């Protein structure tokens, strides 16, 4: 799957589970996650955990 398709899957996963787009979250190195072979869902979970607002609301460490 190409990067654009991978990003679309990550965005749809985020919208489906949180009701917000990945573009509503803090800046994240999406391309780095893609290049590392991370699945889109794992990248979304990592991003949400690192996001100050969403991480706190969802029980993250911040």
Buried (B, 14 or more C-beta within 10 A) or exposed (E): EEEEEBBBBBBBBBBEEBEEEBEBBEEBEBEEBBEEEBBBEBBBBEBBBBBEEBBEEEEBEE
